Amino acid sequence: MTEEEEFYTYKGAARRADRSISTIMRWAREWAAAGELHTDAEGRRIVAHSTLMRTLAAKLETNTAHQRKLARILREHAAGAPADPT
């Protein structure tokens, strides 16, 4: 953890990861078990940017729908067609 690292409240983390607050709370149980959950000066639970992004990447890596979408985008890119962002 670096001094310049950004921290998010659950609401900020949900906005940054484009997930619901309840999803962030579910992930927070994993972070708490790993000792990666912190509190700020006001007592709010916060999470480091690196922890949030590492968890999001791990969840997307195991998501089959996301993998199919990536494969489709890569196929279209290799064929020279513009990829549909949806």
N, CA, C and O atoms as CSV, one atom per row, in Angstrom:
chain,resi,resn,atom,element,x,y,z
A,1,MET,N,N,0.855,-1.171,0.000
A,1,MET,CA,C,0.000,0.000,0.000
A,1,MET,C,C,0.899,1.231,0.000
A,1,MET,O,O,1.753,1.374,0.875
A,2,THR,N,N,0.715,2.114,-0.969
A,2,THR,CA,C,1.521,3.314,-1.058
A,2,THR,C,C,0.790,4.491,-0.439
A,2,THR,O,O,-0.425,4.454,-0.245
A,3,GLU,N,N,1.545,5.532,-0.132
A,3,GLU,CA,C,0.937,6.710,0.476
A,3,GLU,C,C,0.023,7.440,-0.493
A,3,GLU,O,O,-0.949,8.064,-0.066
A,4,GLU,N,N,0.313,7.377,-1.796
A,4,GLU,CA,C,-0.493,8.071,-2.794
A,4,GLU,C,C,-1.712,7.272,-3.241
A,4,GLU,O,O,-2.503,7.760,-4.048
A,5,GLU,N,N,-1.875,6.071,-2.739
A,5,GLU,CA,C,-2.968,5.215,-3.194
A,5,GLU,C,C,-4.322,5.821,-2.834
A,5,GLU,O,O,-4.507,6.389,-1.758
A,6,GLU,N,N,-5.244,5.684,-3.751
A,6,GLU,CA,C,-6.581,6.215,-3.556
A,6,GLU,C,C,-7.437,5.207,-2.789
A,6,GLU,O,O,-7.321,3.998,-2.993
A,7,PHE,N,N,-8.291,5.714,-1.914
A,7,PHE,CA,C,-9.194,4.874,-1.150
A,7,PHE,C,C,-10.623,5.281,-1.453
A,7,PHE,O,O,-10.899,6.445,-1.744
A,8,TYR,N,N,-11.539,4.307,-1.382
A,8,TYR,CA,C,-12.946,4.548,-1.672
A,8,TYR,C,C,-13.816,4.062,-0.524
A,8,TYR,O,O,-13.508,3.063,0.127
A,9,THR,N,N,-14.908,4.781,-0.283
A,9,THR,CA,C,-15.954,4.258,0.584
A,9,THR,C,C,-16.683,3.194,-0.233
A,9,THR,O,O,-16.410,3.034,-1.423
A,10,TYR,N,N,-17.592,2.477,0.386
A,10,TYR,CA,C,-18.336,1.459,-0.369
A,10,TYR,C,C,-19.084,2.084,-1.546
A,10,TYR,O,O,-19.113,1.522,-2.640
A,11,LYS,N,N,-19.687,3.246,-1.313
A,11,LYS,CA,C,-20.430,3.915,-2.385
A,11,LYS,C,C,-19.492,4.331,-3.520
A,11,LYS,O,O,-19.815,4.146,-4.693
A,12,GLY,N,N,-18.344,4.887,-3.174
A,12,GLY,CA,C,-17.371,5.280,-4.181
A,12,GLY,C,C,-16.799,4.081,-4.917
A,12,GLY,O,O,-16.576,4.138,-6.127
A,13,ALA,N,N,-16.561,2.996,-4.191
A,13,ALA,CA,C,-16.042,1.777,-4.811
A,13,ALA,C,C,-17.067,1.193,-5.775
A,13,ALA,O,O,-16.711,0.712,-6.851
A,14,ALA,N,N,-18.343,1.237,-5.386
A,14,ALA,CA,C,-19.399,0.725,-6.268
A,14,ALA,C,C,-19.458,1.545,-7.554
A,14,ALA,O,O,-19.612,0.994,-8.644
A,15,ARG,N,N,-19.337,2.845,-7.419
A,15,ARG,CA,C,-19.364,3.724,-8.597
A,15,ARG,C,C,-18.146,3.463,-9.475
A,15,ARG,O,O,-18.273,3.385,-10.697
A,16,ARG,N,N,-16.963,3.326,-8.868
A,16,ARG,CA,C,-15.720,3.128,-9.619
A,16,ARG,C,C,-15.706,1.788,-10.348
A,16,ARG,O,O,-15.230,1.702,-11.480
A,17,ALA,N,N,-16.226,0.742,-9.705
A,17,ALA,CA,C,-16.219,-0.596,-10.299
A,17,ALA,C,C,-17.471,-0.875,-11.119
A,17,ALA,O,O,-17.585,-1.938,-11.729
A,18,ASP,N,N,-18.403,0.058,-11.141
A,18,ASP,CA,C,-19.675,-0.107,-11.842
A,18,ASP,C,C,-20.408,-1.358,-11.348
A,18,ASP,O,O,-20.898,-2.167,-12.136
A,19,ARG,N,N,-20.466,-1.486,-10.037
A,19,ARG,CA,C,-21.161,-2.580,-9.372
A,19,ARG,C,C,-22.061,-1.989,-8.297
A,19,ARG,O,O,-21.952,-0.804,-7.983
A,20,SER,N,N,-22.939,-2.789,-7.735
A,20,SER,CA,C,-23.844,-2.297,-6.695
A,20,SER,C,C,-23.120,-2.237,-5.347
A,20,SER,O,O,-22.089,-2.877,-5.144
A,21,ILE,N,N,-23.687,-1.459,-4.449
A,21,ILE,CA,C,-23.111,-1.357,-3.110
A,21,ILE,C,C,-23.175,-2.710,-2.403
A,21,ILE,O,O,-22.270,-3.066,-1.648
A,22,SER,N,N,-24.247,-3.460,-2.651
A,22,SER,CA,C,-24.347,-4.784,-2.012
A,22,SER,C,C,-23.254,-5.726,-2.516
A,22,SER,O,O,-22.776,-6.572,-1.761
A,23,THR,N,N,-22.858,-5.591,-3.771
A,23,THR,CA,C,-21.753,-6.392,-4.290
A,23,THR,C,C,-20.459,-6.011,-3.585
A,23,THR,O,O,-19.674,-6.880,-3.205
A,24,ILE,N,N,-20.239,-4.716,-3.410
A,24,ILE,CA,C,-19.036,-4.257,-2.707
A,24,ILE,C,C,-19.039,-4.775,-1.274
A,24,ILE,O,O,-17.993,-5.164,-0.754
A,25,MET,N,N,-20.201,-4.783,-0.633
A,25,MET,CA,C,-20.289,-5.293,0.740
A,25,MET,C,C,-19.971,-6.788,0.784
A,25,MET,O,O,-19.351,-7.266,1.734
A,26,ARG,N,N,-20.397,-7.524,-0.245
A,26,ARG,CA,C,-20.093,-8.957,-0.309
A,26,ARG,C,C,-18.586,-9.153,-0.478
A,26,ARG,O,O,-17.987,-9.993,0.193
A,27,TRP,N,N,-17.977,-8.379,-1.374
A,27,TRP,CA,C,-16.537,-8.469,-1.574
A,27,TRP,C,C,-15.796,-8.070,-0.306
A,27,TRP,O,O,-14.724,-8.603,-0.018
A,28,ALA,N,N,-16.369,-7.123,0.464
A,28,ALA,CA,C,-15.720,-6.638,1.684
A,28,ALA,C,C,-15.546,-7.751,2.701
A,28,ALA,O,O,-14.612,-7.708,3.501
A,29,ARG,N,N,-16.411,-8.732,2.691
A,29,ARG,CA,C,-16.239,-9.865,3.598
A,29,ARG,C,C,-14.942,-10.606,3.272
A,29,ARG,O,O,-14.233,-11.056,4.172
A,30,GLU,N,N,-14.639,-10.728,1.977
A,30,GLU,CA,C,-13.379,-11.353,1.568
A,30,GLU,C,C,-12.198,-10.471,1.968
A,30,GLU,O,O,-11.175,-10.968,2.439
A,31,TRP,N,N,-12.347,-9.158,1.778
A,31,TRP,CA,C,-11.259,-8.237,2.117
A,31,TRP,C,C,-10.988,-8.234,3.607
A,31,TRP,O,O,-9.834,-8.181,4.032
A,32,ALA,N,N,-12.051,-8.290,4.410
A,32,ALA,CA,C,-11.883,-8.280,5.864
A,32,ALA,C,C,-11.141,-9.538,6.316
A,32,ALA,O,O,-10.283,-9.480,7.196
A,33,ALA,N,N,-11.480,-10.666,5.708
A,33,ALA,CA,C,-10.815,-11.922,6.057
A,33,ALA,C,C,-9.329,-11.873,5.689
A,33,ALA,O,O,-8.494,-12.492,6.348
A,34,ALA,N,N,-9.016,-11.127,4.626
A,34,ALA,CA,C,-7.629,-11.019,4.180
A,34,ALA,C,C,-6.909,-9.835,4.829
A,34,ALA,O,O,-5.721,-9.627,4.581
A,35,GLY,N,N,-7.605,-9.068,5.646
A,35,GLY,CA,C,-6.998,-7.920,6.310
A,35,GLY,C,C,-6.804,-6.717,5.410
A,35,GLY,O,O,-5.953,-5.872,5.688
A,36,GLU,N,N,-7.581,-6.621,4.330
A,36,GLU,CA,C,-7.421,-5.537,3.357
A,36,GLU,C,C,-8.495,-4.463,3.482
A,36,GLU,O,O,-8.607,-3.598,2.613
A,37,LEU,N,N,-9.272,-4.508,4.532
A,37,LEU,CA,C,-10.324,-3.522,4.746
A,37,LEU,C,C,-9.829,-2.542,5.805
A,37,LEU,O,O,-9.303,-2.952,6.840
A,38,HIS,N,N,-9.999,-1.249,5.546
A,38,HIS,CA,C,-9.485,-0.218,6.438
A,38,HIS,C,C,-10.628,0.698,6.863
A,38,HIS,O,O,-11.727,0.628,6.313
A,39,THR,N,N,-10.363,1.550,7.837
A,39,THR,CA,C,-11.325,2.576,8.229
A,39,THR,C,C,-10.646,3.937,8.134
A,39,THR,O,O,-9.443,4.063,8.364
A,40,ASP,N,N,-11.442,4.959,7.789
A,40,ASP,CA,C,-10.892,6.311,7.718
A,40,ASP,C,C,-11.025,6.993,9.069
A,40,ASP,O,O,-11.436,6.365,10.045
A,41,ALA,N,N,-10.685,8.264,9.134
A,41,ALA,CA,C,-10.698,9.009,10.398
A,41,ALA,C,C,-12.102,9.129,10.986
A,41,ALA,O,O,-12.265,9.289,12.196
A,42,GLU,N,N,-13.110,9.050,10.127
A,42,GLU,CA,C,-14.498,9.157,10.590
A,42,GLU,C,C,-15.110,7.800,10.921
A,42,GLU,O,O,-16.285,7.729,11.280
A,43,GLY,N,N,-14.341,6.731,10.807
A,43,GLY,CA,C,-14.819,5.400,11.141
A,43,GLY,C,C,-15.518,4.672,10.004
A,43,GLY,O,O,-16.047,3.578,10.200
A,44,ARG,N,N,-15.525,5.275,8.806
A,44,ARG,CA,C,-16.142,4.604,7.652
A,44,ARG,C,C,-15.202,3.548,7.103
A,44,ARG,O,O,-13.985,3.733,7.086
A,45,ARG,N,N,-15.772,2.444,6.656
A,45,ARG,CA,C,-14.950,1.407,6.042
A,45,ARG,C,C,-14.581,1.850,4.639
A,45,ARG,O,O,-15.432,2.295,3.869
A,46,ILE,N,N,-13.302,1.723,4.317
A,46,ILE,CA,C,-12.800,2.128,3.006
A,46,ILE,C,C,-11.957,0.994,2.434
A,46,ILE,O,O,-11.474,0.123,3.158
A,47,VAL,N,N,-11.798,1.033,1.122
A,47,VAL,CA,C,-11.012,0.005,0.440
A,47,VAL,C,C,-10.029,0.690,-0.502
A,47,VAL,O,O,-10.349,1.708,-1.115
A,48,ALA,N,N,-8.837,0.127,-0.611
A,48,ALA,CA,C,-7.802,0.672,-1.483
A,48,ALA,C,C,-8.143,0.398,-2.942
A,48,ALA,O,O,-8.760,-0.614,-3.275
A,49,HIS,N,N,-7.731,1.317,-3.800
A,49,HIS,CA,C,-7.967,1.184,-5.243
A,49,HIS,C,C,-7.391,-0.129,-5.772
A,49,HIS,O,O,-8.046,-0.826,-6.547
A,50,SER,N,N,-6.179,-0.465,-5.361
A,50,SER,CA,C,-5.539,-1.693,-5.868
A,50,SER,C,C,-6.323,-2.937,-5.458
A,50,SER,O,O,-6.439,-3.882,-6.238
A,51,THR,N,N,-6.854,-2.941,-4.251
A,51,THR,CA,C,-7.649,-4.081,-3.782
A,51,THR,C,C,-8.933,-4.191,-4.591
A,51,THR,O,O,-9.323,-5.286,-4.993
A,52,LEU,N,N,-9.590,-3.060,-4.831
A,52,LEU,CA,C,-10.828,-3.045,-5.611
A,52,LEU,C,C,-10.587,-3.545,-7.027
A,52,LEU,O,O,-11.338,-4.384,-7.523
A,53,MET,N,N,-9.548,-3.039,-7.683
A,53,MET,CA,C,-9.283,-3.427,-9.071
A,53,MET,C,C,-8.843,-4.883,-9.174
A,53,MET,O,O,-9.202,-5.572,-10.129
A,54,ARG,N,N,-8.065,-5.358,-8.193
A,54,ARG,CA,C,-7.639,-6.763,-8.206
A,54,ARG,C,C,-8.852,-7.692,-8.072
A,54,ARG,O,O,-8.939,-8.712,-8.755
A,55,THR,N,N,-9.783,-7.330,-7.189
A,55,THR,CA,C,-10.986,-8.138,-7.001
A,55,THR,C,C,-11.862,-8.093,-8.243
A,55,THR,O,O,-12.371,-9.126,-8.679
A,56,LEU,N,N,-12.045,-6.908,-8.818
A,56,LEU,CA,C,-12.864,-6.780,-10.024
A,56,LEU,C,C,-12.274,-7.610,-11.163
A,56,LEU,O,O,-13.006,-8.303,-11.869
A,57,ALA,N,N,-10.961,-7.542,-11.344
A,57,ALA,CA,C,-10.314,-8.319,-12.406
A,57,ALA,C,C,-10.501,-9.816,-12.190
A,57,ALA,O,O,-10.749,-10.555,-13.143
A,58,ALA,N,N,-10.385,-10.265,-10.947
A,58,ALA,CA,C,-10.555,-11.688,-10.640
A,58,ALA,C,C,-11.989,-12.129,-10.919
A,58,ALA,O,O,-12.213,-13.221,-11.442
A,59,LYS,N,N,-12.958,-11.288,-10.573
A,59,LYS,CA,C,-14.360,-11.633,-10.807
A,59,LYS,C,C,-14.660,-11.665,-12.303
A,59,LYS,O,O,-15.379,-12.550,-12.768
A,60,LEU,N,N,-14.119,-10.713,-13.060
A,60,LEU,CA,C,-14.355,-10.701,-14.509
A,60,LEU,C,C,-13.668,-11.878,-15.190
A,60,LEU,O,O,-14.179,-12.412,-16.174
A,61,GLU,N,N,-12.523,-12.278,-14.675
A,61,GLU,CA,C,-11.777,-13.396,-15.253
A,61,GLU,C,C,-12.565,-14.701,-15.168
A,61,GLU,O,O,-12.440,-15.558,-16.043
A,62,THR,N,N,-13.364,-14.853,-14.135
A,62,THR,CA,C,-14.133,-16.083,-13.960
A,62,THR,C,C,-15.556,-15.975,-14.505
A,62,THR,O,O,-16.324,-16.933,-14.422
A,63,ASN,N,N,-15.913,-14.821,-15.061
A,63,ASN,CA,C,-17.255,-14.599,-15.583
A,63,ASN,C,C,-17.308,-15.055,-17.043
A,63,ASN,O,O,-16.685,-14.431,-17.902
A,64,THR,N,N,-18.033,-16.120,-17.332
A,64,THR,CA,C,-18.054,-16.679,-18.689
A,64,THR,C,C,-18.688,-15.722,-19.698
A,64,THR,O,O,-18.244,-15.663,-20.844
A,65,ALA,N,N,-19.707,-14.977,-19.299
A,65,ALA,CA,C,-20.332,-14.024,-20.218
A,65,ALA,C,C,-19.329,-12.947,-20.611
A,65,ALA,O,O,-19.272,-12.550,-21.774
A,66,HIS,N,N,-18.556,-12.483,-19.675
A,66,HIS,CA,C,-17.532,-11.477,-19.965
A,66,HIS,C,C,-16.466,-12.056,-20.894
A,66,HIS,O,O,-16.007,-11.373,-21.809
A,67,GLN,N,N,-16.075,-13.292,-20.671
A,67,GLN,CA,C,-15.072,-13.925,-21.522
A,67,GLN,C,C,-15.572,-14.082,-22.961
A,67,GLN,O,O,-14.817,-13.870,-23.910
A,68,ARG,N,N,-16.848,-14.453,-23.118
A,68,ARG,CA,C,-17.417,-14.562,-24.471
A,68,ARG,C,C,-17.437,-13.205,-25.160
A,68,ARG,O,O,-17.157,-13.117,-26.356
A,69,LYS,N,N,-17.765,-12.148,-24.425
A,69,LYS,CA,C,-17.790,-10.801,-24.991
A,69,LYS,C,C,-16.384,-10.392,-25.436
A,69,LYS,O,O,-16.216,-9.841,-26.523
A,70,LEU,N,N,-15.383,-10.657,-24.607
A,70,LEU,CA,C,-14.009,-10.334,-24.982
A,70,LEU,C,C,-13.577,-11.110,-26.224
A,70,LEU,O,O,-12.929,-10.556,-27.112
A,71,ALA,N,N,-13.933,-12.380,-26.284
A,71,ALA,CA,C,-13.570,-13.204,-27.441
A,71,ALA,C,C,-14.214,-12.654,-28.712
A,71,ALA,O,O,-13.577,-12.611,-29.765
A,72,ARG,N,N,-15.481,-12.231,-28.615
A,72,ARG,CA,C,-16.177,-11.658,-29.768
A,72,ARG,C,C,-15.501,-10.366,-30.218
A,72,ARG,O,O,-15.313,-10.148,-31.415
A,73,ILE,N,N,-15.138,-9.516,-29.273
A,73,ILE,CA,C,-14.476,-8.257,-29.612
A,73,ILE,C,C,-13.134,-8.525,-30.273
A,73,ILE,O,O,-12.783,-7.863,-31.249
A,74,LEU,N,N,-12.378,-9.489,-29.755
A,74,LEU,CA,C,-11.085,-9.818,-30.350
A,74,LEU,C,C,-11.238,-10.396,-31.753
A,74,LEU,O,O,-10.442,-10.086,-32.640
A,75,ARG,N,N,-12.265,-11.241,-31.964
A,75,ARG,CA,C,-12.516,-11.783,-33.305
A,75,ARG,C,C,-12.849,-10.670,-34.284
A,75,ARG,O,O,-12.330,-10.646,-35.400
A,76,GLU,N,N,-13.710,-9.751,-33.873
A,76,GLU,CA,C,-14.100,-8.649,-34.743
A,76,GLU,C,C,-12.907,-7.738,-35.041
A,76,GLU,O,O,-12.748,-7.243,-36.156
A,77,HIS,N,N,-12.088,-7.534,-34.038
A,77,HIS,CA,C,-10.910,-6.691,-34.215
A,77,HIS,C,C,-9.929,-7.341,-35.193
A,77,HIS,O,O,-9.344,-6.663,-36.038
A,78,ALA,N,N,-9.756,-8.650,-35.074
A,78,ALA,CA,C,-8.844,-9.368,-35.963
A,78,ALA,C,C,-9.376,-9.368,-37.400
A,78,ALA,O,O,-8.595,-9.375,-38.352
A,79,ALA,N,N,-10.701,-9.360,-37.557
A,79,ALA,CA,C,-11.307,-9.352,-38.889
A,79,ALA,C,C,-11.334,-7.950,-39.481
A,79,ALA,O,O,-11.665,-7.783,-40.655
A,80,GLY,N,N,-10.992,-6.947,-38.693
A,80,GLY,CA,C,-10.968,-5.585,-39.196
A,80,GLY,C,C,-12.264,-4.831,-39.027
A,80,GLY,O,O,-12.351,-3.667,-39.416
A,81,ALA,N,N,-13.270,-5.460,-38.459
A,81,ALA,CA,C,-14.541,-4.790,-38.255
A,81,ALA,C,C,-14.504,-4.015,-36.949
A,81,ALA,O,O,-13.879,-4.454,-35.984
A,82,PRO,N,N,-15.169,-2.863,-36.908
A,82,PRO,CA,C,-15.206,-2.131,-35.631
A,82,PRO,C,C,-15.986,-2.900,-34.580
A,82,PRO,O,O,-17.048,-3.451,-34.867
A,83,ALA,N,N,-15.470,-2.936,-33.385
A,83,ALA,CA,C,-16.109,-3.672,-32.303
A,83,ALA,C,C,-17.294,-2.877,-31.763
A,83,ALA,O,O,-17.209,-1.665,-31.567
A,84,ASP,N,N,-18.389,-3.574,-31.528
A,84,ASP,CA,C,-19.570,-2.967,-30.911
A,84,ASP,C,C,-19.309,-2.863,-29.412
A,84,ASP,O,O,-19.020,-3.878,-28.779
A,85,PRO,N,N,-19.403,-1.662,-28.821
A,85,PRO,CA,C,-19.061,-1.521,-27.402
A,85,PRO,C,C,-20.030,-2.166,-26.431
A,85,PRO,O,O,-19.750,-2.188,-25.233
A,86,THR,N,N,-21.157,-2.692,-26.888
A,86,THR,CA,C,-22.134,-3.277,-25.974
A,86,THR,C,C,-21.904,-4.734,-25.744
A,86,THR,O,O,-22.649,-5.366,-24.995
